[in-house]
């Protein structure tokens, strides 16, 4: 019996040695090391996409309304929210806002689909509907003296509105004499593009 216990013990020792050597060889093969390498480097890279988010202010979202015009001709009829800002004295309440979580400044473009048109197909020419945009607002900005006529193609209206900031807009309408009575409508569209890009 003693002889058998001794040979089992020798076998167990031999087995432990085989397992230990196997693990050592496995790790040496899997993770080779040489004495020549003392440090190493690699590149790290990331690409960040341009992101910006814009929204029409409440009054602009609800539409550009010039009210009822009773006397013709009428020149530079103010849109209803041109001068009623509760934040800035006599400033405009028409805004397009750039979200604070954007990572780019935004340029804004504007166009109209056609001149203001009545159900009877009478038209107030597109050149009679004007606008101007500014990065600030008060009684003089955006300025009537800088008004620009609407067009049917996008036109850059204002540049580089930073994240968390607003562009401020005013709209005016000239109604010629003898313009037929009626309710006139068109669609005005706004487009935000990354600062420096085309419409």
Secondary structure, 3 states (H helix, E strand, C coil): CHHHHHHHHHHHHHHHHHHHHHHHHHHHHHCCCCCCCCCCCCCCCCCCCCCCCEEECHHHHCCCCCCCCCCCCEEEEECCCCCCCCCCCCCCCEEEEECCCCCCCEEEEEEECCCEEECCCCEECHHHEEEEEECCCCCCCCCHHHCEECCCCCEEEEEEECCCCEEEEEEEEEECCCCCCCCEECCEEEEEEECCCCC
